[in-house]
Amino acid sequence: MWKLVLIEEALEKRILSLYTTHSPVTWYFEGCFVRQLWQQLYILERNIGHLPWMLGGDFNITLHPDEYSDCEFLCPNPTSEMKDFQDVSYELDLHDHPYIGPIFTWSNKQSGSYLARKLDRVLINSNWATIFQKSAVEFLVPGVSDHCMAIAWFYKDAPTNLPKPFKFFNFWTLHPTFLSVVKQSWHPTIFGNPMLILFLKLKRLKTSLKSFNNSYFSEISNRVKSKRIELEQHQMLSLKGTNPIDKELQIQKDLFMLEEAELMFLKQKAKIQWIKEGDKCSKFFHSAVAVKNKKETIRMLINDQGLRLESFDDMASEVIAFYKNLFGSVDTNVKGCDYNFLKNILSYSLPPEHSSNLIKDVTTEEIKEAVFEQGNDKAPGLMNTLHCSSKRHGPL
């Protein structure tokens, strides 16, 4: 049977660990005891669901139909056991910790009828992703076992030696001095051809916006917390009659702007488009950003010789060499095409009434309409500065 053991709180982060053990006989009644495990997890969630969770081990069941080596021969729909597992994961806010290693973690090691499954996994909740943003998981090759062993690190920094690229944040446009900062940087004359002028102006604007962000929006979440505390203190004094209400209203206005900025910042970082503009679900966004960062972090590569590359320079060299080798090389998987078939396709021509549209002049209004129809998150670089500034405040 399943034996559930709770370990006492530890590491100041208040981690509670759940250990489970089972015997081979237990799995004969797999469905029954797995459902008992799900019920125990629901009970734990009611008591300690607010703490960071990491659940790892052999669940003896896959979460999705494609986690089989022979999934193309099986039914693509999830089984009832999979649906139970999916329901538990959704209701308890559990998802796979991003990992390094093989997709399948178990195999029957039979040459005649080889099968592989993803039975072992490491699950975390959003609180874990938010608190342990530098945690990492790796599945090792099984060796003599039929299961892959998982190793988890509470902290494992990703290798990097380059500064982050410039990114325009939409919440900058909320500040009353934003437009004056852009105009002050943009208007001074620069000589040269139009392309050089645009390049140098954007380069100068980047420096101004970095300074602007450091002055008003750096550590945006901490600024929101500090402003809330300041508002509470002034409200206490206002209710006592010792402070004028005007000061409280100004702080409240500043807090509202910072909260809007934090929401836009987290939304842009998480790239979530479907949530309503007025939803101040900051905890959700924080966890979404943390999970996204975990998924997009490359901690290790394995080259063609099977060597592990863990330093930034080694990984960068491998990526550059990979794409250099692709350029100009012949892909043996690409089959040739009949010459006459291609000739018939390329000989097609547009009707005159449509082909004339390809060479007609593009008007300023058409350019403006095309640019303004783009979303504010479409171009996060310097060009988005001009895009958002023009949409909110008009032409520079």
C-alpha positions in Angstrom: 0.0 0.0 0.0 1.0 3.7 -0.3 2.8 4.9 2.8 2.6 8.7 3.0 5.2 10.3 5.2 5.4 14.1 5.9 8.7 15.5 6.7 8.9 18.5 9.0 9.3 22.1 7.7 12.8 23.0 6.5 15.1 25.4 4.7 13.2 28.6 5.8 11.2 28.2 2.6 8.8 25.9 4.5 9.1 23.0 2.1 7.0 20.0 3.0 8.2 16.7 1.4 5.9 13.8 0.6 7.5 10.4 0.3 5.7 7.4 -1.1 6.6 3.8 -1.2 4.9 0.8 -2.8 5.6 -2.8 -3.5 5.1 -4.7 -6.8 2.0 -6.4 -5.4 0.4 -3.0 -4.8 0.5 -2.2 -8.5 -1.7 -5.2 -9.2 -4.5 -3.1 -7.9 -3.0 0.0 -9.6 -6.1 2.0 -10.2 -7.4 1.6 -6.6 -4.2 2.8 -5.0 -3.5 5.6 -7.4 -6.9 7.0 -6.6 -6.0 6.8 -3.0 -2.9 8.8 -3.7 -4.9 11.4 -5.5 -7.3 11.7 -2.5 -4.3 12.1 -0.1 -2.9 14.9 -2.3 -6.3 16.7 -2.2 -6.2 16.5 1.6 -2.7 17.8 1.7 -3.6 20.6 -0.7 -6.3 21.9 1.7 -3.7 22.0 4.5 -0.5 23.0 2.8 -1.5 24.1 -0.7 -0.1 27.6 -0.1 3.4 26.2 0.2 5.9 25.3 -2.7 5.4 21.7 -3.9 7.7 19.3 -5.7 6.4 15.8 -6.4 8.7 13.4 -8.1 9.0 9.7 -8.8 7.4 6.8 -10.7 3.7 7.5 -11.1 3.3 4.3 -13.2 1.0 6.2 -15.5 1.4 8.7 -18.3 -0.1 12.2 -18.3 -0.7 12.4 -22.1 -1.4 9.9 -24.9 1.8 10.9 -26.8 4.1 9.9 -23.9 4.3 6.4 -25.4 7.0 5.3 -27.9 4.3 3.5 -29.9 1.7 6.3 -29.6 1.0 6.4 -33.3 -0.4 2.8 -33.1 -2.5 3.5 -30.0 -5.7 5.5 -29.5 -4.8 9.2 -29.4 -7.5 9.9 -26.8 -6.5 9.8 -23.1 -7.6 6.8 -20.9 -9.7 7.2 -17.8 -6.6 7.0 -15.7 -4.9 9.7 -17.7 -8.0 11.9 -17.3 -7.8 11.4 -13.5 -4.2 12.4 -13.5 -4.9 15.4 -15.7 -7.7 16.5 -13.4 -5.5 16.2 -10.3 -2.7 18.2 -12.0 -5.1 20.9 -13.1 -7.0 21.2 -9.8 -3.8 21.2 -7.7 -2.0 23.6 -10.0 0.7 21.0 -10.8 2.8 20.9 -14.0 6.1 19.3 -15.1 9.2 21.0 -14.0 11.3 21.8 -17.1 14.0 19.2 -17.3 17.1 18.0 -19.2 17.3 14.5 -20.4 15.3 11.8 -22.3 11.5 12.3 -23.0 10.7 8.7 -22.1 11.9 7.6 -18.6 11.0 3.9 -18.6 11.5 1.0 -21.1 10.9 -2.7 -21.1 14.4 -3.4 -22.5 13.1 -6.0 -24.8 14.6 -6.2 -28.3 11.7 -8.0 -29.9 8.9 -5.7 -28.7 10.6 -2.5 -27.4 8.3 -0.1 -25.5 9.1 3.2 -23.7 7.0 5.4 -21.6 7.2 8.6 -19.6 6.2 7.1 -16.2 8.6 9.2 -14.1 8.2 12.9 -13.7 8.8 15.8 -11.4 5.8 18.0 -10.8 5.8 21.5 -9.2 3.1 24.0 -8.3 3.2 27.8 -9.1 4.5 28.6 -5.6 7.5 26.5 -6.3 8.1 28.2 -9.7 7.9 31.6 -8.1 10.1 31.0 -5.0 12.6 28.6 -6.5 13.2 30.3 -9.8 16.7 28.8 -10.2 15.8 25.2 -9.5 16.6 22.6 -12.1 15.8 19.0 -12.9 17.7 16.4 -15.0 16.8 12.8 -15.9 19.8 10.6 -16.2 20.1 7.6 -18.5 18.8 4.4 -16.7 22.0 2.3 -16.8 21.0 -1.2 -15.6 17.7 -0.1 -14.4 14.5 0.2 -16.5 13.7 3.7 -15.0 15.6 7.0 -15.4 16.7 8.6 -12.1 15.8 12.3 -11.6 18.1 14.8 -9.9 16.7 18.1 -8.6 18.6 21.2 -7.7 17.1 23.9 -5.5 19.5 26.4 -7.2 21.4 26.0 -10.4 22.2 29.2 -12.2 22.1 29.3 -16.0 25.4 30.1 -17.7 25.5 33.5 -19.3 28.1 36.2 -20.0 26.1 38.6 -22.2 23.8 41.5 -21.2 20.1 41.2 -21.9 18.9 42.9 -25.1 16.9 46.1 -24.9 13.2 45.6 -24.5 10.5 48.3 -24.7 7.9 48.1 -21.9 4.5 49.4 -22.7 3.9 50.7 -19.2 6.5 53.4 -19.7 3.9 55.3 -21.7 1.7 55.7 -18.6 4.2 58.1 -17.0 3.4 61.8 -17.5 7.1 62.6 -18.4 7.5 59.7 -20.9 6.7 61.8 -24.0 9.0 64.6 -23.0 11.9 62.2 -22.4 11.4 60.7 -25.9 11.1 64.1 -27.6 14.1 65.5 -25.8 16.2 62.5 -27.1 14.7 62.5 -30.5 14.6 66.1 -31.7 18.3 67.1 -31.6 19.7 67.1 -35.1 21.8 64.3 -36.5 23.5 64.5 -39.9 23.8 61.6 -42.4 21.7 59.5 -44.7 18.1 58.7 -43.5 19.0 55.1 -42.4 22.0 56.3 -40.4 20.0 59.1 -38.8 17.3 56.6 -37.7 19.9 54.2 -36.3 21.7 56.9 -34.3 18.5 58.4 -32.9 17.3 55.0 -31.8 20.6 54.3 -30.2 20.5 57.6 -28.3 16.9 57.0 -27.3 17.8 53.6 -25.8 20.2 55.2 -23.3 17.6 57.8 -22.3 14.9 55.1 -21.8 17.1 53.0 -19.7 17.8 55.9 -17.4 14.1 56.7 -17.4 13.2 53.2 -16.3 15.8 53.1 -13.6 14.4 56.4 -12.2 10.7 55.5 -12.1 10.1 51.8 -12.6 13.1 49.7 -11.6 12.1 46.8 -9.2 8.4 47.6 -10.0 6.9 45.0 -7.7 8.9 46.4 -4.7 7.8 49.9 -5.6 4.1 48.8 -5.6 4.6 47.3 -2.1 6.3 50.4 -0.8 3.7 52.7 -2.2 0.9 50.6 -0.6 2.6 50.9 2.8 3.0 54.7 2.3 -0.7 55.0 1.4 -1.8 53.1 4.5 0.3 55.3 6.7 -1.1 58.5 5.2 -4.6 57.2 5.4 -4.2 56.6 9.1 -3.0 60.2 9.5 -5.8 61.5 7.3 -8.4 59.8 9.4 -6.9 61.3 12.5 -7.2 64.7 10.9 -3.4 65.4 11.1 -2.7 65.2 7.3 -4.6 66.9 4.4 -6.5 64.6 2.1 -4.8 66.0 -1.0 -1.6 64.2 -0.1 -3.4 60.9 0.3 -5.2 61.3 -3.1 -1.8 62.0 -4.8 -0.3 58.8 -3.3 -3.4 56.8 -4.3 -3.0 58.1 -7.9 0.7 57.2 -7.9 -0.1 53.7 -6.6 -2.8 53.2 -9.3 -0.2 54.1 -12.0 2.4 51.7 -10.5 -0.2 48.9 -10.2 -1.1 49.4 -13.9 2.6 49.4 -14.8 3.2 46.2 -12.8 0.2 44.5 -14.5 1.4 45.5 -18.0 5.0 44.5 -17.2 3.9 41.0 -16.0 1.5 40.6 -18.9 4.2 41.5 -21.4 6.7 39.2 -19.8 4.3 36.3 -19.6 2.9 37.1 -23.1 -0.7 36.3 -22.0 -3.2 37.9 -24.4 -6.4 36.4 -23.3 -6.9 37.9 -19.8 -9.0 41.0 -19.3 -7.2 44.4 -19.1 -8.7 45.2 -15.7 -7.8 41.9 -14.0 -5.1 42.6 -11.3 -4.2 38.9 -10.9 -0.6 39.7 -10.0 0.1 36.4 -8.3 -1.0 34.5 -11.4 1.2 36.7 -13.6 4.2 36.3 -11.3 3.9 32.5 -11.5 3.3 32.6 -15.3 6.5 34.6 -15.7 8.5 32.3 -13.5 7.3 29.2 -15.3 8.0 30.8 -18.7 11.5 31.7 -17.7 12.1 28.1 -16.5 10.9 26.7 -19.8 13.0 29.1 -21.9 16.3 28.7 -20.0 18.9 26.5 -21.7 21.2 25.0 -19.1 23.0 22.3 -21.0 23.5 20.9 -24.5 24.8 17.6 -25.7 26.9 17.6 -28.9 27.2 14.9 -31.6 30.0 13.3 -29.7 27.8 12.9 -26.6 29.7 15.5 -24.6 27.8 17.7 -22.1 28.3 21.5 -22.8 27.3 23.5 -19.7 29.3 26.8 -20.1 27.9 29.7 -22.1 30.9 29.8 -24.5 30.7 26.1 -25.2 27.0 26.2 -25.9 27.2 29.3 -28.1 30.0 27.7 -30.2 28.0 24.6 -30.6 24.9 26.5 -31.8 26.9 28.6 -34.2 28.7 25.6 -35.6 25.4 23.7 -36.0 23.8 26.4 -38.2 27.0 27.0 -40.1 27.0 23.4 -41.1 23.4 23.6 -42.2 24.2 26.5 -44.5 25.0 25.2 -48.0 24.8 21.5 -47.0 22.6 19.0 -48.8 19.7 17.5 -46.9 19.4 13.9 -48.0 15.9 13.7 -46.7 14.7 16.3 -49.3 13.6 14.6 -52.5 14.0 16.0 -56.0 11.1 17.6 -57.8 10.0 17.2 -61.4 11.3 20.2 -63.5 8.2 20.5 -65.6 6.0 20.6 -62.5 8.0 23.5 -61.1 8.0 25.3 -64.4 4.2 25.1 -64.6 3.9 26.5 -61.2 6.3 29.4 -61.8 4.7 30.3 -65.1 1.6 31.4 -63.5 1.0 35.1 -63.6 -1.4 37.4 -61.8 -4.2 39.1 -63.7 -3.2 42.7 -64.8 -5.7 44.3 -62.4 -3.9 42.6 -59.5 -0.3 42.8 -60.7 -0.6 46.6 -60.9 -1.1 46.7 -57.1 2.4 45.3 -56.6 4.1 48.4 -58.1 1.8 51.2 -57.1 3.0 53.8 -54.5 2.3 53.2 -50.8 0.7 56.2 -49.2 1.5 57.6 -45.7 -2.0 56.8 -44.5 -1.6 53.1 -45.5 1.7 52.9 -43.6 0.1 54.5 -40.6 -2.9 52.2 -40.7 -0.7 49.1 -41.0 1.5 50.2 -38.1 -1.4 51.2 -35.8 -3.2 47.9 -36.4 -0.4 46.0 -34.8 -0.6 45.0 -31.1 1.6 46.9 -28.6 3.5 43.6 -27.8 4.3 43.0 -31.5 7.8 44.5 -31.5 9.4 44.6 -28.1 12.6 46.4 -29.3 13.4 50.0 -30.0 11.0 50.3 -32.9 8.1 49.7 -30.4 9.1 52.9 -28.8 8.0 54.9 -31.9 5.0 52.6 -32.3 3.6 53.0 -28.8 4.5 56.7 -28.6 2.7 57.5 -31.8 -0.4 55.5 -30.9 -0.8 57.0 -27.4 0.5 60.6 -27.9 0.5 61.2 -31.7 3.5 61.8 -34.0 6.8 63.0 -32.5 
